[in-house]
Amino acid sequence: MSGAGGADIVAGMDRLGPDRAIPGIDVDGAHKWRPSAPLREHVTDIWAWRSSATVPGTHQGVPGGHLTVVLCLDGDMELLRAPDPARSPGRYVSSVAGLHASPAVIATGPPQAGMQLRLTWRGARELLGLPAGELSGDVVDLGLLLPGFGSVLDRVREAPTWPTRFALLDRELCRVIDRRDRAGEPAREVVRAWDVLLRTGGTARIDELAGEVGWSRRHLGERFRAETGLGTKTAARLIRFERACDLLRSPARPGLADVAAVCGYADQPHLARDFRDLAGLTATGWLAERPA
C-alpha cells in the first residue's frame, strides 16, 4: 500500500537505524533504496520499515498516484477494510494494492518488518501482467499474480544486510519484467494524459487534457479508467495530494498553507478537505503519525 498511494505502511513505523535491530533481521542504517535504472520507470521507490509492538489499534492507508506492494519479512499485514468496502479483508505476507480514492484500514499492534514498493500504473502491466485498472480499490495477494515469488521473499529474508536485500529484490524484479510476455500496451493517449497530469502536479484542466490527446473528455475518461482504475479528475486529485503528502513528510516539512500553495490548492481549507476525504483524518492527525 503506500506513502500516499496505496495503504501507507511506512508511515507510523520506526525509521531503520543501527539501534533498531530485530531478532533475525539485522538493521544497518538503510531505509530507502533508489531502484536501478531498468526498474525505476516501474518501481519509483523501495522502503524498508519496521515497527515495535504497540497497543492494538488501526492505521489509515492513504491513497496516492501509485500502486503499493508490501512484502512482510517479519509478521504479516492484517487488512481490516479494503479501499473499496465491497472487497474482502484479509491477512497478507505479500500484497499489492491498486489505485484508489479512499483509505484502507490496517490493524496495528504486533511487531512487523518489511519492504514497501511504489509501483507505477504502467509498471503493473510490466511486473504483474495486467492493467492497474483490474486492481482498483482492492488489495490482492501478490503470490496469486506472481506464482513462485514466495521463494524470492524467503531469499530476501535470509540475506545478511538491508543493502543486500534491496539489491536482491531489485535484481529479481528486473528478471520478472524481462521474462514477462507483453499481452498488450496501454493506449498512447492514456499514457500522454497521465504524463501531463504528472508533469503539472495534477493541476491540468481535464478539458484541455482531452484536447491535447485528441479525444473527447468522455472517451478519455472511459479509457483512462479502464487502464488505471481512476477517472481523470480523480487521478489529478490523487497526484496533487500525493505531492502534498510527500512535501509534508520531507525533512524541511513546510507548513500546510505553503504546501497548499505549492501544490495548486486554492487554499489550505481545500487541502484539509482532501485529507478528510482521501486519508480519513485531519492533516494534523496524519502528521502526528509521521516523523519528518
N, C-alpha and C positions, 0 to 999 in steps of 0.2 A: 504494500500500500504506500503512502508517500509523504514526503515532507510537505508538500502541498499538492500532491497528486496521488490518488490512491490513499489508503489509510496510512497515516503518519506514524509509523512505528518508532522511527528515530527520535521524534520529539518526546521529551519527558524521560529519555534514557540517559544514563551517565555517559559522558564523553569518555572514550577509552584513554587510558594512561598507564604508566608503569606501576602505579599504586593500585590498579584496579584488576588484579589477577582473579580469574575464576578457575575453580578446580577443573582440570582437563583442558582448559582453553587459556593459553598464556596471552598476555597483552603487552605489547612493546611500544605503545605510543601512537600507532597508526589508527586513524579513524575515518579517513576518506581516501578513495582511490580514483584517480583520473583514468578512465579506461583507455586502452591502446587505440591508436588511430582507426584500425579496421572496425573496432567495436563501438567507437564513440558516437557515430551517427545513429546507432540503435539504442545504446545504453549511455546516458549522459553522465551518470554518477553511480558509484558503488560506495555505500557506507557500511562500516562495522559499528555495532552497537551492543550494549549490554544493559541490564537493569538488575538491581539488587531486589530481594524480596521486600514487598511493601504490604500494607493493609489492602485487602481485596477492594477493587474499585473498577471504574471503567475509563476508557480513553476514547476521545472522538478522533476518528481518522479523517483528515481534511482532504478535500478534493483539489485537483490542480490539472495541469496540462499534460501529465504523464501517467502511464500505467505504472503500477508498482509491483515488483517481485520481491517477496520476503523469503529468506532462507534461514530457518532456525537451526542454530548449531547446538544450542542447549535449551531444552524446553520446547514449547510449541506456542502457537498463536490461537487463542480462542476468539472467534468472531461471534459476537452476540447478535448483531444485526448488520446485514449487508446494506450497502448504499441504497439499493432497491429493496424495500421491505418485503417484496414478493419472493425474493431469493432466500435460500435456506442459510441458516447459520452453520457453523462447523468449527472443527479444530484442524489446524494445518501445521505441518512441519515445513512445507514449501508451498507457496501460493502466488497467484498473480491476480491483481485487482484491476478491472477495466476502468476506463474513464467514467466519471460520474459527477453529479452536481449536488450531492448531499452527503453528509458524513456517514462513515461506518462507525459502529460501536464495538470496541475491543475490550476484553477483560484484562485487568492488570492485577498484580499481586505476586505470582510466583516469579522467581529469578529467571532471566532469559538472556540469551546472547544470540546474535545472528548477523546477517548481512542483508542490506536493502538496496535494491536497484531501481533507478528511474529509467523506465523503458518508454521510448517514443512510440507513437501510434504506428509509424512505419516499421519500427523495429518489431512490432507484434507479428507482422507478416513474415519478416526475415527470421526471427527467433522461434516463434511459436507456430508459424504456418497458417495463420488465419487472420482476417481483418480484426482490428481492435473493436469494431462495432459489435462483434459477436460476444464480447466480454462486458459490454456496457452495463454498469450498475452491479456487477457480480464480482465475487471472489471465488476463484477456482483452484483446485489442487494442481500444482504445477506438474506433478507426475502424470496426470491424465493427458497433458499436452506434450510433455517430453518424456515418454517412457524410457526408463533406464537412467534418468537423471539422478535417482537416489544414490547410485554408486559414485557419481561425481560429488554429491554432497558429503558422502562418507569420506572421500579423499580430502575434501576441504576441511572437514572436522579434524582429520588426522595430521594435517600439515602443521609444522612446528611453530610458525610465526604468522602474524597477520599479513605482512607483505607477501609471504609465500602463498597464503590463502587467496589473497586478492589476485596475484599473478596466475595461480592455477585456475581460478574461476574465469578470469578474463580469457585465458587460452582455450578453455573448454567451450565457452560461449561462442568464441570465434569459429571453433570446429563445427558446432551445431549449425551456425549460419552458412558456413562453406558447404556443408552437406545437404542443406535444405533444397528440396525440389521447388522451383518457383511456380506456384499454382496460378499466379496472376499478379498484375501490378495495379496499384491504385490509379485512378484517372488523373492525368496531368493537371486538370483543372482543380481537383481537390487538393493535390499537393501544392499547387500555386496558391490557392486560397489560404491554406494553413500557414504557409511560409510568410504570406503578407500579414496575417494576424500575429504571427510570432515576431516578425520584424517591427511591427508597430506596437508591440506590447498589449495587443488586444483592443486597441483604440480605433482600428479601421472601421469605417461605416460599411454596413453589410450591403447596401445598395451599390456603393462604389466597388466593393469587393466583387460582387456578381458581375458588374460591368467589366471589370478588369479581366476576368477569366472568360467572358463571353457567354455566360449562361444567365438564365432568369434567376431571380432571387429564390423562387420556389424550387426550381430544379437543382440549384446549387445546394440548398438546404437538404433536399432528399438524398442526393448523392453523398454529401458530406456526412450526414447522419448514418447512412448505411456503412460507410467506411470506418468512421471513428466512434460512432455511438453517441455523438453530440450534434446538436444543431449549431449552425454557425454563430448565432448570437450567444449561446451558452458557452461555446468554445472560447469566444472572445472574452467573456466574463471570467472564465477559469484561468486563461492565460494571464490576464491582468491581476487576478487575485493571487496566483502563484508567484508572480513577480513581487507583489507587495509582501507576501509572507517571507520570501527569500531575503528581501531587504530587512525586514524586521528581525530575522534570525542572523543577520550578518554581524560581525564584531562591532561595526560602527553603530548599529541599531538606531536609525533615525527615529524621530518622533512620528506619531501616527499622522499628524497633519502634513508633515513633509513627505511621508510615503504616499499619502493620498494624492498629493500634487504631482509627484514624480511619476506615478503610475497612471495618471489620466483620470482619476476620480474627480467628480465635480467638487467634492469637499469631503471632509473627514466623516460626516454622518453617512455618506454613501459607502465608504469603506466599512464603517461599522455595520451597516446593513448586510454587506456581503459576509462579514464574519458571522452574523446571526443566521443568515440563510445557508451558507455553504459549510461553515465549521460547526454550527450548532451551539456556539457560545460567544461571549463577547471577546473583543480584541484583547482586553485586559486579562480575561481569564485564559485566553490562548497563550499570551506572552508569559503568564505566571508559570506555565508548564515547561517553558522552553528557555534554557540559558542561551545567551547571545553567543 
